[in-house]
Amino acid sequence: MPPTEATAIPLAGSWRELPRRMSVLWRRSLQFRTVVITIALSSLAIFVIGLYISFSVASNLFQSQLDQSLAAANNATVAAQRILNSSDAADRGALQSLMTGTVRTVESTSGSSSIAYFRVPTEAAVRDAPLDRGDPQLIAVVSDELQQRVRDNPDGQFWQSVALENSDGGTDPGVVVGSTLEVPRAGAYELYIGYDFADAQETLGFMQAVGVLGAIALIVLLSAITLLVVRWVIEPIRTAAATSRRLAAGDLGVRMPSKGEDELATLAASFNGMADSLQARIRELAELSVMQQRFVSDVSHELRTPLTTIRLAGDVLYGQRDDFPGPTSRTVELLHTQTERFETLLADLLEISRYDAGSVELATEPTNLVHLAGDAIESMHELARERGSELRLVAPGGHVDAEVDPRRIRRIVRNLLGNAIEHGEGRPIVVSVDSNQSAIALSVRDYGLGMTEEESARVFDRFWRADPSRTRTIGGTGLGLAISLEDAVAHRGTLDVWSSRGTGTVFRLTLPRGADGDAESLVSPLPLEPDDVHASGPPPTGVISAVELDADGERPTDAAERGGNDA
């Protein structure tokens, strides 16, 4: 390839990139925007003012030249008429000599050598009348309109703008002044005098050139001044922005330099005061948070020993409950149930304290989410049957293994199933599993009470309930969804919720299939908002019950269906 072609490619690419770079610079740089806007507005103002001055000077210069030309032409016409009136020429030669002398007088009086005269066509034929003569260039530019006006008004003076040829082959602006002369024994003649405005045009061009150079110099000077002023003003703002970014990143000790007593110094002092207050407050909150975490962890650990003792004693009593009278037996059963709930609550508190302390470590291993969901459904089957709900599993995809902590993912699924059974109003519950190239997702859909938008926004808060007057009937602790969200985030995944009052709720867990995935780039293979928003239950076909899965947790006859989704 020739060298010229090799160098043309990067140049073309750089020119194509220029608009995008300018757009990015415009969005990100206050200094660039200020300078560009100032230069643009200043250039517009200079252009408008220069245009007005140029037109005004051109108009005044033309009018001055026109007035001088009309006055000179009038003086020349008067002088010529005097000569004609005082002449006693009687024959053709004398009349021709008279006209020649008159033309010389017109030239000397008017200051123009471009002169032409024509005998008025309406005059009666005279044998001795002088012949028409004049400058051919002037004759060529005299219009019929000007001739007609001169003939119709013998006592008047008229003019028109014309373009006169110059010695260089171009044209110069000018005017032609027309009037009427009375020649003795010959009748009326039209007299035309041409005036060249080349000197005035040259003067105007010189003034315009000087004005353009002055405008360019003024714009350059304004640009330099604007750049200096903007840099002087913007630099403290840049410092404030950089300081605030470092402060937001956690560098609480950074401060702005403060100089002088102006507004910028006041801004720096106020910013530093705010940073001091924020640092002190964050330090207090951090210390308080550490104390709270330590308190929860210590209390939870300290409660384990007495709780274990109570549990052992309660188990002994629970094993002999049949030997006790009816009220005592019922009390023992209640003690056993509440001890189990207390133990679960204590375990959840310890798990939350680990997340708060940032000491959670995942024990990941290749896990099939379809198998895991089937196991969770089997474990919750009896509870769902007691509540009147049917658990169904839909698994068109998701049969590949994902690197997850199976214990924590199983806990998420059980929490979501328990929540669906609690609020499902005895209607069917559908668990869906699907996957794409980058993510695997599991959703739990119930057709129960549902929630409002405000309630959905708080559903992952600790110990929060949509209806405080509604008691938990399946022994929940109020921390299940909060722990589930922490488990999902620990896997670099997401846990989303969709709900509508009276039509049910969908919880969707989305996890990356690979170890390098992250929550921001995940595209879930399952929709969050269901297609059957207003349905009271799932369709009777197209689902798999958990008990219909084979030993591997799959439908034996539908491998082709899931193969495409797991590619």
C-alpha positions in Angstrom: 0.0 0.0 0.0 1.4 3.5 -0.8 2.4 5.6 2.1 -0.2 8.3 1.4 -3.0 5.7 1.7 -1.5 4.3 5.0 -1.5 7.8 6.6 -5.0 8.7 5.4 -6.8 6.1 7.6 -5.8 7.5 11.0 -6.4 11.0 9.8 -9.9 10.1 8.6 -10.6 8.3 11.9 -9.4 11.2 14.0 -11.7 13.6 12.0 -14.6 11.2 12.5 -13.9 11.1 16.3 -13.6 14.9 16.6 -17.4 15.6 17.0 -17.7 12.9 19.7 -14.7 14.2 21.6 -16.0 17.8 21.4 -19.4 16.5 22.7 -17.7 14.8 25.6 -15.6 17.8 26.4 -18.7 20.0 26.2 -20.5 17.8 28.8 -17.6 17.4 31.2 -15.7 20.7 31.1 -17.3 23.9 32.5 -14.2 25.9 31.5 -14.6 24.7 27.8 -18.3 25.5 27.8 -17.8 29.0 29.3 -15.0 29.9 26.9 -16.9 28.6 23.8 -20.1 30.4 24.8 -18.3 33.7 25.5 -16.4 33.5 22.2 -19.6 32.6 20.3 -21.6 35.5 21.8 -18.8 37.9 21.5 -18.3 37.0 17.9 -22.0 37.3 17.2 -22.0 40.8 18.8 -18.9 41.9 16.9 -20.4 40.5 13.7 -23.7 42.4 14.1 -22.0 45.6 15.1 -19.4 45.3 12.3 -22.2 44.6 9.8 -24.2 47.6 10.9 -21.1 49.9 10.8 -20.1 48.6 7.3 -23.6 49.2 5.9 -23.7 52.6 7.6 -20.3 53.7 6.2 -21.1 52.3 2.8 -24.4 54.1 2.7 -23.0 57.4 3.9 -20.0 57.1 1.5 -22.3 56.4 -1.4 -24.6 59.2 -0.5 -21.7 61.7 -0.2 -20.3 60.7 -3.6 -23.7 60.9 -5.1 -24.4 64.4 -3.8 -21.0 65.6 -5.1 -21.7 64.0 -8.5 -25.2 65.5 -8.8 -23.9 68.9 -7.8 -21.0 68.8 -10.3 -23.3 67.5 -13.0 -25.8 70.3 -12.3 -23.1 72.9 -12.5 -21.8 71.5 -15.7 -25.3 71.5 -17.2 -25.9 75.1 -16.2 -22.5 76.2 -17.7 -23.2 74.3 -20.9 -26.6 75.9 -21.3 -25.1 79.3 -20.8 -22.6 78.7 -23.6 -25.4 77.5 -25.9 -27.7 80.3 -25.1 -25.0 83.0 -25.9 -24.0 81.4 -29.2 -25.1 82.8 -32.6 -24.0 79.7 -34.6 -26.1 79.4 -37.8 -24.7 76.6 -40.0 -23.9 73.0 -39.4 -20.1 73.4 -38.9 -20.6 76.2 -36.4 -23.2 74.2 -34.5 -20.9 71.1 -34.4 -18.0 73.3 -33.1 -20.3 74.8 -30.5 -21.2 71.3 -29.3 -17.5 70.3 -29.1 -16.7 73.4 -27.0 -19.7 72.8 -24.8 -18.6 69.2 -24.2 -15.1 70.4 -23.1 -16.8 72.8 -20.7 -18.9 70.0 -19.3 -15.8 67.9 -18.8 -13.9 70.6 -17.0 -16.9 71.6 -14.9 -18.2 68.1 -14.0 -14.8 66.5 -13.4 -15.7 63.5 -15.6 -14.5 62.5 -19.0 -17.3 60.0 -19.5 -19.9 62.1 -21.4 -22.6 61.3 -24.0 -25.4 63.4 -25.7 -28.3 62.3 -27.8 -30.8 64.4 -29.7 -34.3 63.9 -28.4 -36.1 61.6 -30.9 -39.4 63.6 -30.7 -37.7 66.7 -32.0 -38.4 67.7 -35.6 -35.8 66.9 -38.1 -33.2 69.6 -38.6 -30.6 69.3 -41.4 -27.8 71.2 -39.5 -28.3 69.5 -36.1 -25.1 68.2 -34.5 -24.7 64.4 -34.5 -25.0 62.2 -31.4 -21.7 61.4 -29.7 -20.3 60.0 -26.5 -18.3 57.4 -24.6 -19.4 53.9 -25.9 -19.1 52.4 -22.4 -21.4 55.1 -21.0 -23.9 54.7 -23.9 -24.0 50.9 -23.2 -25.1 51.3 -19.5 -27.7 54.1 -20.0 -31.0 52.4 -19.5 -34.3 53.1 -21.4 -36.0 54.0 -18.1 -33.5 56.8 -17.4 -33.8 58.1 -21.0 -37.6 58.1 -20.8 -37.5 60.1 -17.5 -35.1 62.6 -19.0 -37.3 63.1 -22.0 -40.5 63.4 -20.0 -38.9 66.0 -17.6 -36.7 68.4 -19.6 -36.1 70.7 -16.6 -35.1 67.8 -14.2 -32.0 65.9 -13.3 -32.0 62.1 -12.9 -29.5 59.4 -12.0 -29.1 55.7 -11.9 -26.5 53.3 -10.4 -24.4 51.4 -12.9 -21.3 49.2 -13.2 -18.6 50.8 -15.3 -15.8 48.9 -16.9 -12.3 49.6 -15.7 -8.9 49.2 -17.3 -8.3 45.8 -15.7 -11.3 44.3 -17.5 -13.5 44.4 -14.3 -16.2 46.7 -13.2 -16.4 49.6 -10.7 -19.6 51.0 -9.1 -20.7 54.4 -10.5 -23.7 56.5 -11.4 -25.0 58.1 -14.6 -26.6 61.6 -14.3 -29.0 62.7 -17.1 -30.3 66.1 -17.9 -31.5 68.2 -21.0 -29.8 70.9 -23.1 -31.4 73.2 -25.5 -29.2 73.7 -28.6 -30.0 76.8 -30.8 -31.5 75.9 -34.3 -31.1 72.1 -33.4 -33.6 71.5 -30.5 -33.3 69.5 -27.3 -30.5 67.1 -26.5 -30.1 64.5 -23.7 -26.9 65.0 -21.7 -25.5 62.0 -19.7 -22.4 62.3 -17.4 -20.9 59.2 -15.9 -19.1 59.2 -12.5 -16.8 56.3 -11.3 -16.9 55.5 -7.6 -13.8 53.2 -7.7 -12.0 55.4 -5.1 -14.9 55.3 -2.7 -15.1 51.5 -3.2 -11.5 51.1 -2.5 -11.8 53.2 0.6 -14.8 51.1 1.8 -12.8 47.9 1.1 -9.9 49.1 3.1 -12.1 50.1 6.0 -13.8 46.6 5.9 -10.5 44.8 5.8 -9.3 46.9 8.8 -12.6 46.1 10.6 -12.3 42.4 9.9 -8.7 42.3 11.2 -9.7 44.3 14.2 -12.6 42.0 14.9 -10.3 38.9 14.7 -7.8 40.6 17.0 -10.6 41.5 19.4 -12.0 38.0 19.4 -8.5 36.5 20.1 -7.9 39.0 22.9 -11.4 38.3 24.4 -10.7 34.6 24.2 -7.4 34.9 26.0 -8.9 37.2 28.7 -11.9 34.8 29.1 -9.6 31.8 29.4 -7.5 33.5 32.0 -10.5 34.7 34.0 -12.3 31.4 33.7 -9.2 29.4 34.8 -8.8 31.7 37.8 -12.5 31.2 38.8 -12.8 27.5 37.8 -9.6 26.3 39.4 -11.1 26.5 43.0 -14.2 24.8 41.7 -12.1 22.0 40.2 -10.3 21.7 43.5 -13.7 21.5 45.3 -14.9 18.9 42.9 -11.7 16.8 43.3 -11.8 17.2 47.1 -15.5 16.2 47.2 -14.8 13.1 45.1 -12.0 12.0 47.4 -14.2 12.7 50.4 -17.0 10.6 48.8 -14.4 7.8 48.2 -13.7 7.6 51.9 -10.7 9.9 52.3 -12.2 11.9 55.2 -9.0 13.7 56.0 -8.9 15.7 52.7 -9.5 19.4 52.9 -9.7 22.4 50.5 -7.0 25.1 50.5 -8.4 28.4 51.8 -6.8 31.7 50.8 -8.0 35.2 51.1 -11.4 36.5 52.2 -13.5 36.4 49.0 -16.5 34.2 48.1 -14.2 31.3 47.1 -12.4 31.4 50.4 -15.8 31.4 52.2 -16.7 28.3 50.1 -13.5 26.6 51.0 -14.0 27.3 54.7 -17.6 26.1 54.6 -16.6 23.0 52.8 -13.8 22.2 55.3 -16.2 22.8 58.1 -18.7 20.4 56.6 -16.0 17.8 56.0 -14.9 18.1 59.7 -18.5 17.7 60.9 -19.1 14.8 58.5 -15.9 13.1 59.6 -16.8 13.4 63.2 -20.3 12.1 62.6 -19.1 9.2 60.5 -16.6 8.3 63.1 -19.3 8.3 65.8 -21.7 6.3 63.6 -18.9 3.8 62.8 -18.1 3.3 66.4 -21.7 3.0 67.3 -22.2 0.4 64.4 -19.2 -1.6 65.6 -20.6 -1.5 69.2 -24.1 -2.6 67.9 -22.6 -5.4 65.8 -20.5 -6.6 68.7 -23.5 -6.4 71.1 -25.7 -8.4 68.8 -22.9 -11.0 68.2 -22.0 -11.2 71.9 -25.6 -11.5 73.0 -26.4 -14.1 70.4 -23.4 -16.2 71.5 -24.2 -15.7 75.1 -27.7 -16.8 74.6 -26.7 -20.1 72.9 -25.7 -21.8 76.2 -28.9 -21.1 78.1 -30.9 -21.7 75.0 -29.2 -25.1 74.6 -30.0 -26.0 78.2 -33.6 -24.9 77.7 -33.8 -26.9 74.5 -32.5 -30.0 76.1 -34.9 -29.7 79.0 -37.7 -28.9 76.7 -37.0 -31.9 74.5 -37.1 -34.2 77.6 -40.5 -32.7 78.6 -41.7 -32.8 75.0 -40.8 -36.5 74.8 -43.0 -37.2 78.0 -45.9 -34.9 77.1 -48.3 -37.8 76.8 -47.8 -38.6 80.5 -48.9 -35.0 81.5 -52.4 -33.7 82.0 -54.0 -31.9 79.1 -53.1 -28.3 80.0 -49.6 -29.3 81.0 -49.1 -31.3 77.8 -50.3 -28.3 75.7 -47.9 -26.0 77.6 -45.0 -28.4 76.8 -45.8 -28.4 73.1 -46.0 -24.6 73.1 -42.7 -24.4 74.9 -41.1 -26.7 72.3 -42.5 -24.7 69.4 -41.3 -21.3 70.7 -37.9 -22.7 71.7 -37.4 -23.9 68.1 -38.5 -20.4 66.8 -36.2 -18.7 69.3 -33.3 -20.9 68.1 -34.1 -20.0 64.5 -34.3 -16.3 65.4 -30.9 -16.6 67.2 -29.3 -18.2 64.1 -30.7 -15.5 61.9 -29.4 -12.8 64.2 -25.9 -14.4 64.1 -26.1 -14.6 60.3 -27.1 -10.9 60.0 -24.3 -9.9 62.4 -21.8 -11.8 60.2 -23.0 -9.8 57.1 -22.8 -6.5 59.0 -19.3 -7.3 60.1 -18.3 -8.3 56.6 -17.0 -11.7 57.7 -19.1 -13.9 55.4 -17.3 -16.4 53.2 -19.0 -18.5 50.5 -18.4 -22.2 50.2 -19.1 -22.5 46.4 -19.4 -25.7 44.4 -21.0 -26.6 41.1 -24.8 -26.7 41.8 -27.8 -27.5 39.7 -30.5 -25.0 40.6 -33.3 -27.2 39.2 -32.3 -30.0 41.5 -31.9 -27.5 44.4 -35.4 -26.1 43.7 -36.9 -29.5 43.5 -35.4 -30.5 46.9 -36.7 -27.2 48.4 -40.1 -27.9 47.1 -40.1 -31.4 48.5 -39.1 -30.1 51.9 -41.8 -27.5 51.9 -44.5 -29.8 50.4 -46.2 -30.8 53.6 -46.3 -27.2 54.9 -47.8 -26.1 51.5 -50.4 -28.9 51.7 -51.5 -27.8 55.2 -52.0 -24.3 53.8 -53.9 -25.6 50.8 -51.3 -24.5 48.2 -49.9 -26.6 45.4 -46.2 -26.2 44.5 -45.3 -26.4 40.9 -41.9 -26.3 39.2 -41.3 -24.9 35.6 -37.8 -25.5 34.4 -37.3 -24.9 30.6 -33.7 -24.1 31.3 -31.2 -23.8 34.2 -30.0 -27.5 34.1 -26.4 -26.5 33.9 -24.3 -26.2 37.1 -23.5 -22.8 38.6 -20.7 -21.9 41.1 -22.8 -21.0 44.2 -23.0 -21.8 47.9 -25.8 -24.4 47.9 -26.6 -23.9 51.6 -27.2 -20.2 51.1 -29.1 -20.6 47.8 -31.3 -23.3 49.4 -32.0 -20.9 52.2 -33.1 -18.2 49.7 -35.4 -20.6 48.0 -36.9 -21.9 51.3 -37.4 -18.3 52.5 -39.2 -17.3 49.2 -41.3 -20.4 49.3 -42.2 -19.8 52.9 -43.2 -16.2 52.2 -45.3 -17.4 49.2 -47.0 -20.1 51.3 -47.7 -17.5 54.1 -49.3 -15.0 51.7 -50.5 -17.2 48.9 -54.1 -17.6 50.3 -54.1 -21.3 49.5 -53.6 -20.8 45.7 -50.9 -22.5 43.6 -47.3 -21.4 43.8 -45.1 -21.6 40.7 -41.3 -21.9 40.9 -39.5 -21.2 37.6 -35.9 -21.8 36.7 -34.3 -20.7 33.4 -30.9 -19.6 32.1 -29.1 -17.8 29.3 -25.4 -17.5 28.3 -24.5 -15.3 31.3 -27.0 -15.8 34.1 -29.3 -18.3 35.7 -32.5 -17.2 37.4 -35.1 -18.6 39.8 -38.5 -17.0 40.5 -41.3 -17.8 42.9 -44.8 -16.6 41.9 -47.8 -16.7 44.1 -51.4 -15.5 43.4 -52.2 -14.3 46.9 -52.6 -11.0 48.7 -49.9 -9.0 46.9 -48.4 -5.7 48.0 -48.6 -2.0 47.1 -45.6 -0.2 45.5 -44.7 1.4 48.8 -44.8 -2.0 50.6 -42.7 -3.7 47.9 -40.0 -1.0 48.4 -39.7 -2.1 52.1 -40.2 -5.8 51.8 -36.4 -6.5 52.4 -36.3 -4.4 55.5 -35.5 -6.3 58.7 -38.4 -7.3 60.9 -40.8 -5.4 58.6 -44.3 -6.6 57.9 -46.8 -5.2 55.4 -49.7 -5.8 57.9 -48.4 -5.5 61.5 -51.7 -6.9 62.8 -51.2 -10.2 60.8 -49.3 -12.8 62.8 -46.8 -15.2 61.3 -48.4 -18.6 61.0 -45.4 -20.6 59.8 -42.8 -19.4 62.4 -40.9 -16.8 60.4 -38.5 -14.6 62.2 -38.8 -11.4 60.1 -35.2 -11.7 58.9 -35.6 -14.2 56.1 -36.0 -11.8 53.1 -33.3 -9.5 54.5 -30.9 -12.5 54.8 -31.9 -13.7 51.3 -31.0 -10.3 49.8 -27.6 -10.4 51.5 -27.0 -14.0 50.2 -27.9 -12.9 46.7 -25.5 -9.9 46.9 -22.8 -12.1 48.2 -23.1 -14.2 45.1 -22.8 -11.0 42.9 -26.5 -11.5 42.0 -29.8 -9.7 42.5 -33.0 -10.4 44.2 -36.0 -8.4 42.8 -39.6 -8.2 43.7 -42.8 -7.4 41.7 -46.1 -7.3 43.4 -49.6 -6.0 42.8 -52.3 -5.7 45.4 -54.8 -8.6 45.0 -53.0 -10.4 42.2 -49.9 -11.8 43.9 -46.2 -11.4 44.1 -43.1 -12.5 42.2 -39.6 -12.8 43.7 -36.8 -13.3 41.2 -33.3 -14.4 42.1 -30.7 -13.9 39.3 -27.1 -15.2 39.6 -24.1 -15.1 37.3 -23.2 -18.5 35.7 -19.5 -17.8 35.8 -17.1 -16.6 38.5 -16.4 -13.3 36.7 -20.0 -12.1 36.5 -21.4 -9.1 38.3 -24.9 -7.7 39.2 -24.7 -4.7 36.9 -24.1 -6.7 33.7 -26.6 -9.5 34.5 -29.6 -9.9 32.1 -32.1 -12.2 33.7 -33.6 -14.9 31.6 -36.9 -14.7 33.5 -39.2 -11.6 33.3 -39.9 -9.9 36.6 -43.5 -8.9 35.8 -45.5 -12.0 34.9 -47.6 -12.4 31.7 -50.7 -13.5 33.8 -50.8 -10.3 35.9 -54.6 -10.5 36.6 -54.9 -14.3 36.7 -56.0 -16.1 39.9 -53.8 -19.1 39.3 -51.4 -20.7 36.8 -52.6 -22.4 33.6 -53.4 -26.1 34.0 -50.8 -27.2 31.4 -47.1 -26.6 30.6 -45.9 -27.0 34.2 -44.0 -29.8 36.1 -44.9 -30.8 39.6 -41.9 -31.5 41.8 -43.1 -35.1 42.3 -43.0 -35.7 38.5 -39.2 -35.1 38.3 -37.0 -38.1 37.7 -34.1 -39.1 39.9 -31.9 -36.4 38.3 -34.5 -33.7 38.9 -35.4 -33.5 35.1 -38.2 -34.4 32.8 -37.1 -37.6 31.1 -38.6 -36.7 27.7 -37.8 -33.0 27.3 -34.1 -32.7 26.9 -34.3 -30.9 23.6 -36.4 -28.1 25.0 -33.9 -27.1 27.7 -30.9 -27.7 25.5 -31.3 -24.5 23.5 -31.8 -22.3 26.6 -28.6 -23.6 28.3 -26.3 -23.0 25.3 
